[in-house]
Amino acid sequence: MDMKTIQIHMPKDWTLSSIHSDLLALATISIIYPFCGPEIHLPIGVSKYFEKQFNQFTGKNIPPVNNSLSPRKAKENAVSALTYSGGDSTAAMLLLPPDTHLFYFDRIHPNNRNKRKSKLNKEPAYYASDFFGKAR
């Protein structure tokens, strides 16, 4: 089996147990989704609810499932976040509360490892993220 891996570097005081498995899975998926196949294997089990919703929306499986894990519920003072790319996400941003945090994932496609120049101009997304981050 040819598995690809990613590395995410976190602060030194961060621990895997300090975050709900569903949230960690969602963050991981938002990074790797464009490059994954029909199944995404995680080192932690997600809740049955998360697994069911993910499969329903994507048709992909996400093992393992931890049947004893309750789904994550946001705290009352939680702030919305949006992966912002400058396209459809602009419309989504306008529908979300003004304190929504915007994030832009600067993905490097595996096919660009040999330093081929991408046709995608990321500057507008950087500019819009900075602009809306200050304006909101």
N, CA and C of each residue as an Amber inpcrd file, in Angstrom:
protein
   408
   0.8520000  -1.1800000   0.0000000   0.0000000   0.0000000   0.0000000
   0.8960000   1.2420000   0.0000000   0.6830000   2.1200000  -0.9490000
   1.4680000   3.3420000  -1.0600000   0.7360000   4.4610000  -0.3270000
   1.1580000   4.7430000   0.8960000   0.5110000   5.8010000   1.6840000
   1.3230000   7.0730000   1.6230000   0.6440000   8.1620000   1.5150000
   1.2710000   9.4770000   1.5810000   1.0920000   9.9910000   2.9970000
   1.9790000  10.8100000   3.4460000   1.8700000  11.3590000   4.7940000
   2.0130000  12.8730000   4.7450000   1.4800000  13.5200000   5.7740000
   1.6690000  14.9530000   5.9540000   2.2030000  15.1560000   7.3670000
   2.8220000  16.2960000   7.5770000   3.2710000  16.6640000   8.9040000
   2.6290000  17.9950000   9.2650000   2.1510000  18.0800000  10.4870000
   1.6000000  19.3210000  11.0110000   2.3650000  19.6180000  12.2920000
   2.9840000  20.7650000  12.3540000   3.7690000  21.1330000  13.5250000
   2.9300000  22.0310000  14.4270000   2.8010000  21.6220000  15.6730000
   1.9780000  22.3220000  16.6500000   2.8690000  22.9050000  17.7570000
   2.3180000  23.8300000  18.5620000   3.0900000  24.3740000  19.6890000
   3.5490000  23.2670000  20.6340000   4.6340000  23.4970000  21.3340000
   5.2160000  22.4700000  22.2060000   4.2770000  22.0350000  23.3270000
   3.4150000  22.9420000  23.8040000   2.5310000  22.5910000  24.9120000
   1.2190000  21.9510000  24.4340000   1.0830000  21.7350000  23.1370000
  -0.1230000  21.1360000  22.5720000  -0.0430000  19.6240000  22.6820000
  -1.1880000  18.9910000  22.9700000  -1.2350000  17.5310000  23.0130000
  -2.4040000  17.0420000  22.1750000  -2.2890000  15.8510000  21.6710000
  -3.3470000  15.2560000  20.8590000  -4.6460000  15.1400000  21.6570000
  -4.5220000  14.8910000  22.9540000  -5.7170000  14.7380000  23.7870000
  -6.4080000  16.0690000  24.0920000  -5.7870000  17.1970000  23.7090000
  -6.3940000  18.4970000  24.0020000  -7.4110000  18.9300000  22.9460000
  -7.6180000  18.1190000  21.9250000  -8.5460000  18.4750000  20.8570000
  -9.4650000  17.2910000  20.5770000 -10.7140000  17.5820000  20.2820000
 -11.6690000  16.5250000  19.9710000 -11.2680000  15.8660000  18.6600000
 -11.3740000  14.5730000  18.6070000 -10.9700000  13.8110000  17.4180000
 -11.6780000  14.2750000  16.1480000 -12.9580000  14.6370000  16.2420000
 -13.6940000  15.0950000  15.0550000 -13.1120000  16.3960000  14.5160000
 -12.6940000  17.2810000  15.4130000 -12.1170000  18.5530000  14.9920000
 -10.7480000  18.3470000  14.3480000  -9.9500000  17.4680000  14.9210000
  -8.6560000  17.1470000  14.3290000  -8.8440000  16.5040000  12.9540000
  -9.8210000  15.6320000  12.8430000 -10.1070000  14.9970000  11.5540000
 -10.5350000  16.0330000  10.5230000 -11.3950000  16.9620000  10.9080000
 -11.8600000  17.9880000   9.9880000 -10.7060000  18.8790000   9.5140000
  -9.8330000  19.2520000  10.4350000  -8.6790000  20.0740000  10.0620000
  -7.7680000  19.3140000   9.0970000  -7.5400000  18.0500000   9.3820000
  -6.6960000  17.2330000   8.5140000  -7.3200000  17.0790000   7.1320000
  -8.6080000  16.8100000   7.1030000  -9.3030000  16.6220000   5.8290000
  -9.2660000  17.8880000   4.9910000  -9.3990000  19.0350000   5.6310000
  -9.4020000  20.2790000   4.8540000  -8.0500000  20.5280000   4.1910000
  -6.9980000  19.9360000   4.7170000  -5.6750000  20.0630000   4.1160000
  -5.4720000  19.0440000   2.9980000  -5.8700000  17.8130000   3.2140000
  -5.5250000  16.7390000   2.2780000  -6.6100000  16.3690000   1.2890000
  -7.8230000  16.8560000   1.4750000  -8.9480000  16.3740000   0.6750000
  -8.7130000  16.3890000  -0.8430000  -8.1390000  17.4450000  -1.3990000
  -7.9650000  17.4250000  -2.8590000  -7.0490000  16.3130000  -3.3590000
  -6.2890000  15.7110000  -2.4680000  -5.2830000  14.7480000  -2.8930000
  -5.5710000  13.3190000  -2.4340000  -6.7320000  13.0800000  -1.8220000
  -6.9760000  11.7650000  -1.2310000  -7.8730000  10.8960000  -2.1130000
  -7.8060000   9.6140000  -1.8320000  -8.6200000   8.6360000  -2.5440000
  -9.9420000   8.4080000  -1.8290000 -10.5200000   7.2220000  -1.9920000
 -11.8550000   6.9470000  -1.4390000 -11.8870000   6.6970000   0.0580000
 -10.7110000   6.6270000   0.6850000 -10.6590000   6.3560000   2.1160000
  -9.5170000   7.1520000   2.7320000  -9.7940000   7.7750000   3.8820000
  -8.7930000   8.5550000   4.5990000  -8.5850000   7.8870000   5.9500000
  -7.3920000   7.3590000   6.1760000  -7.0760000   6.6920000   7.4410000
  -6.4330000   7.6860000   8.3870000  -7.0150000   7.7940000   9.5680000
  -6.4880000   8.7020000  10.5870000  -5.9270000   7.8940000  11.7470000
  -5.0020000   8.4670000  12.5140000  -4.4360000   7.7470000  13.6580000
  -5.3610000   7.7330000  14.8760000  -6.5020000   8.4040000  14.7710000
  -7.4520000   8.4930000  15.8800000  -8.8390000   8.1380000  15.3620000
  -9.7020000   7.6840000  16.2310000 -11.0630000   7.3600000  15.8360000
 -11.9680000   8.5730000  15.9000000 -12.8200000   8.7280000  14.8950000
 -13.7960000   9.8220000  14.8760000 -15.1270000   9.2980000  15.3980000
 -16.0250000  10.2150000  15.7500000 -17.3430000   9.7970000  16.2340000
 -18.1440000   9.1830000  15.0890000 -19.0740000   8.3370000  15.4320000
 -19.9410000   7.7100000  14.4300000 -20.7080000   8.7880000  13.6610000
 -21.1360000   9.8420000  14.3480000 -21.8640000  10.9450000  13.7100000
 -20.9930000  11.6150000  12.6490000 -19.7370000  11.9190000  13.0030000
 -18.8290000  12.5690000  12.0500000 -18.6100000  11.6700000  10.8330000
 -18.3440000  10.4020000  11.0960000 -18.1010000   9.4480000  10.0120000
 -19.2970000   9.3690000   9.0660000 -20.4860000   9.3290000   9.6300000
 -21.7020000   9.2300000   8.8180000 -21.8980000  10.4950000   7.9770000
 -21.7280000  11.6730000   8.6040000 -21.8890000  12.9310000   7.8640000
 -20.8330000  13.0680000   6.7720000 -19.5990000  12.7300000   7.0860000
 -18.5200000  12.8250000   6.1100000 -18.7920000  11.9180000   4.9210000
 -19.1970000  10.6860000   5.1950000 -19.4920000   9.7450000   4.1140000
 -20.6830000  10.2000000   3.2870000 -21.6900000  10.7410000   3.9440000
 -22.8930000  11.2080000   3.2400000 -22.5570000  12.3390000   2.2610000
 -21.6960000  13.2680000   2.6780000 -21.3760000  14.4230000   1.8450000
 -20.2930000  14.1550000   0.8110000 -19.4070000  13.1890000   1.0880000
 -18.2670000  12.9900000   0.1900000 -18.2380000  11.6310000  -0.4990000
 -18.9420000  10.6560000   0.0610000 -18.8690000   9.2930000  -0.4690000
 -17.5750000   8.5930000  -0.0700000 -16.7850000   9.2160000   0.8140000
 -15.5110000   8.6470000   1.2480000 -15.6350000   8.1010000   2.6700000
 -14.8340000   7.0950000   2.9660000 -14.7900000   6.5160000   4.3040000
 -13.6380000   7.1240000   5.0870000 -13.8200000   7.1720000   6.4060000
 -12.8030000   7.7660000   7.2670000 -12.5990000   6.9130000   8.5200000
 -11.9380000   5.7560000   8.3630000 -11.6810000   4.9250000   9.5330000
 -10.4830000   5.4420000  10.3270000 -10.4030000   5.0800000  11.5880000
 -11.3240000   4.2560000  12.3490000 -12.4510000   5.0830000  12.9730000
 -13.5140000   4.3900000  13.3500000 -14.6360000   5.0270000  14.0400000
 -14.5760000   4.6020000  15.5060000 -14.7110000   5.5710000  16.3890000
 -14.7510000   5.3090000  17.8210000 -16.2210000   5.3960000  18.2420000
 -16.8770000   4.2580000  18.3580000 -18.3130000   4.2260000  18.6580000
 -18.6650000   4.7940000  20.0300000 -17.6940000   4.9090000  20.9250000
 -17.9930000   5.4530000  22.2510000 -17.7490000   6.9630000  22.3240000
 -17.2640000   7.5690000  21.2370000 -16.9690000   9.0000000  21.2280000
 -18.2190000   9.8010000  20.8750000 -18.5690000  10.7520000  21.7200000
 -19.6970000  11.6440000  21.4330000 -19.2710000  12.6680000  20.3920000
 -20.1940000  13.1120000  19.5430000 -19.8400000  14.1520000  18.5650000
 -19.4110000  15.4320000  19.2670000 -18.5590000  16.2040000  18.6180000
 -18.0990000  17.4720000  19.1880000 -19.2260000  18.4940000  19.1060000
 -19.4110000  19.2160000  20.1700000 -20.3660000  20.3230000  20.1940000
 -19.5980000  21.5920000  20.5030000 -19.8470000  22.6290000  19.7110000
 -19.1460000  23.9000000  19.9150000 -19.5900000  24.5370000  21.2280000
 -18.6440000  25.1970000  21.8910000 -18.9720000  25.9300000  23.1120000
 -19.8400000  27.1270000  22.7630000 -20.5340000  27.6520000  23.7500000
 -21.4390000  28.7770000  23.5260000 -20.7200000  30.0120000  22.9930000
 -19.4760000  30.2120000  23.4070000 -18.7210000  31.3910000  22.9690000
 -17.8140000  31.0960000  21.7590000 -18.0840000  30.0120000  21.0480000
 -17.2670000  29.6330000  19.8890000 -17.3590000  30.6770000  18.7770000
 -16.2730000  30.8220000  18.0390000 -16.2110000  31.7580000  16.9200000
 -16.1410000  30.9520000  15.6260000 -16.8860000  31.3780000  14.6200000
 -16.8780000  30.6810000  13.3340000 -15.5470000  30.8810000  12.6260000
 -15.1950000  29.9210000  11.7690000 -13.9990000  30.0290000  10.9350000
 -14.3560000  29.5500000   9.5380000 -13.6760000  30.1030000   8.5500000
 -13.9450000  29.7720000   7.1520000 -12.6320000  29.6190000   6.4040000
 -12.4920000  28.5080000   5.6920000 -11.3550000  28.3510000   4.8030000
 -11.6390000  29.2160000   3.5890000 -10.9180000  30.3060000   3.4740000
 -11.1960000  31.3270000   2.4750000 -10.2930000  31.1550000   1.2570000
 -10.9210000  31.1650000   0.0720000 -10.1320000  31.0400000  -1.1550000
 -10.3970000  32.1780000  -2.1330000 -11.3850000  33.0020000  -1.8530000
 -11.6600000  34.1520000  -2.7080000 -12.7750000  33.9290000  -3.7100000
 -13.2190000  32.7040000  -3.8950000 -14.2940000  32.4140000  -4.8430000
 -15.6340000  32.3520000  -4.1250000 -16.2240000  31.1550000  -4.1310000
 -17.5100000  30.9540000  -3.4550000 -17.4330000  31.2870000  -1.9720000
 -16.2420000  31.2000000  -1.4070000 -16.1060000  31.4720000   0.0220000
 -16.3900000  32.9390000   0.3490000 -16.3050000  33.8150000  -0.6440000
 -16.6550000  35.2170000  -0.4010000 -18.1400000  35.3250000  -0.0730000
 -18.9690000  34.6070000  -0.8040000 -20.4070000  34.6020000  -0.5210000
 -20.6710000  33.9950000   0.8540000 -19.9750000  32.9070000   1.1600000
 -20.1470000  32.2790000   2.4730000 -19.7410000  33.2370000   3.5830000
 -18.6430000  33.9750000   3.3680000 -18.1580000  34.9230000   4.3670000
 -19.2230000  35.9800000   4.6700000 -19.9060000  36.4430000   3.6310000
 -20.9130000  37.4820000   3.8240000 -22.1220000  36.9890000   4.6160000
 -22.3530000  35.6810000   4.6160000 -23.4730000  35.1060000   5.3470000
 -23.1140000  34.7480000   6.7940000 -21.8210000  34.7060000   7.0920000
 -21.3720000  34.3320000   8.4310000 -21.2550000  35.5620000   9.3310000
 -21.2100000  35.3710000  10.6380000 -21.0830000  36.5110000  11.5600000
 -19.8160000  37.3140000  11.2760000 -19.8310000  38.6020000  11.5690000
 -18.6680000  39.4630000  11.2960000 -17.3890000  39.0480000  12.0190000
 -17.4950000  38.3280000  13.1350000 -16.2830000  37.9200000  13.8540000
 -15.7030000  36.5940000  13.3490000 -16.1940000  36.1150000  12.2140000
 -15.6900000  34.8740000  11.6230000 -14.2210000  35.0340000  11.2480000
 -13.4110000  34.0580000  11.6250000 -11.9870000  34.0620000  11.2780000
 -11.8170000  33.4580000   9.8850000 -10.9890000  34.0870000   9.0590000
 -10.7120000  33.5900000   7.7100000  -9.3350000  32.9350000   7.6720000
  -9.2430000  31.7900000   7.0020000  -7.9830000  31.0790000   6.8390000
  -7.7900000  30.7380000   5.3790000  -6.5790000  30.8070000   4.9170000
  -6.2550000  30.4120000   3.5460000  -5.2010000  29.3200000   3.6040000
  -5.5160000  28.1590000   3.0290000  -4.5530000  27.0620000   2.9620000
  -3.7730000  27.1830000   1.6700000  -2.5080000  27.4230000   1.7850000
  -1.6500000  27.5110000   0.6120000  -1.1460000  26.1050000   0.3170000
  -1.9500000  25.3480000  -0.3910000  -1.5940000  23.9680000  -0.6910000
  -0.5460000  23.9130000  -1.7920000   0.3800000  23.0040000  -1.6200000
   1.3590000  22.7490000  -2.6600000   1.0170000  21.3810000  -3.2230000
   0.5580000  21.3390000  -4.4320000   0.1230000  20.0940000  -5.0450000
   1.3130000  19.1640000  -5.2290000   1.1290000  17.8850000  -4.9500000
   2.2410000  16.9320000  -5.0860000   2.8970000  16.9460000  -6.4660000
   2.1370000  17.2640000  -7.5080000   2.7120000  17.2750000  -8.8520000
   3.6500000  18.4560000  -9.0610000   3.6510000  19.4180000  -8.1440000
   4.5230000  20.5880000  -8.2860000   5.8390000  20.4180000  -7.5470000
   6.1340000  19.2030000  -7.1000000   7.3720000  18.9620000  -6.3670000
   8.5980000  19.2970000  -7.2080000   8.4760000  19.1170000  -8.5130000
   9.6300000  19.3750000  -9.3620000   9.7320000  20.8490000  -9.7460000
   9.0480000  21.7050000  -8.9820000   9.1350000  23.1690000  -9.1210000
   8.5280000  23.7050000 -10.4060000   7.5950000  22.9440000 -10.9970000
   6.8890000  23.4990000 -12.1530000   6.0890000  24.6920000 -11.6990000
   5.9950000  25.6930000 -12.5210000   5.2570000  26.9050000 -12.1730000
   3.7530000  26.6270000 -12.2750000   3.0430000  26.9570000 -11.2200000
   1.5980000  26.7820000 -11.1970000   0.9270000  27.9310000 -11.9520000
  -0.1940000  27.6400000 -12.5850000  -0.9520000  28.6790000 -13.2820000
  -1.8760000  29.4340000 -12.3210000  -1.9830000  28.9230000 -11.0980000
  -2.8410000  29.5560000 -10.1060000  -2.1320000  30.7470000  -9.4820000
  -2.7550000  31.9160000  -9.5820000  -2.2290000  33.1200000  -8.9440000
  -2.8660000  33.2380000  -7.5660000  -2.0810000  33.0340000  -6.5270000
  -2.5970000  33.0370000  -5.1580000  -2.6530000  34.4310000  -4.5490000
  -2.0630000  35.4180000  -5.1990000  -2.0130000  36.7690000  -4.6430000
  -3.3920000  37.3530000  -4.3290000  -4.4060000  37.1990000  -5.1980000
  -5.7300000  37.7470000  -4.8440000  -6.2970000  37.1480000  -3.5540000
  -6.0900000  35.8570000  -3.3390000  -6.5870000  35.2390000  -2.1070000
  -5.8430000  35.7800000  -0.8910000  -4.5230000  35.9640000  -1.0110000
  -3.7540000  36.5530000   0.0880000  -4.2520000  37.9690000   0.3820000
  -4.4020000  38.7520000  -0.6650000  -4.8420000  40.1410000  -0.4950000
  -6.2270000  40.1980000   0.1500000  -7.1670000  39.4160000  -0.3730000
  -8.5340000  39.4260000   0.1600000  -8.5580000  38.9510000   1.6080000
  -7.7800000  37.9280000   1.9190000  -7.7320000  37.4420000   3.3070000
  -7.2360000  38.5360000   4.2410000  -6.1700000  39.2220000   3.8310000
  -5.6570000  40.3290000   4.6510000  -6.6720000  41.4530000   4.7570000
  -7.2570000  41.8280000   3.6200000  -8.2240000  42.9370000   3.5930000
  -9.4360000  42.6330000   4.4650000 -10.0490000  41.4660000   4.2620000
 -11.2490000  41.1450000   5.0300000 -10.9230000  40.8910000   6.4920000
  -9.7290000  40.4080000   6.7600000  -9.3180000  40.1980000   8.1540000
  -9.2470000  41.5200000   8.9050000  -8.8310000  42.5910000   8.2270000
  -8.7400000  43.9160000   8.8540000 -10.0770000  44.6420000   8.8190000
 -10.8360000  44.4460000   7.7340000 -12.0750000  45.1890000   7.5440000
 -13.2110000  44.6600000   8.3880000 -13.1570000  43.4010000   8.7330000
 -14.2730000  42.8080000   9.4660000 -14.0790000  43.0950000  10.8850000
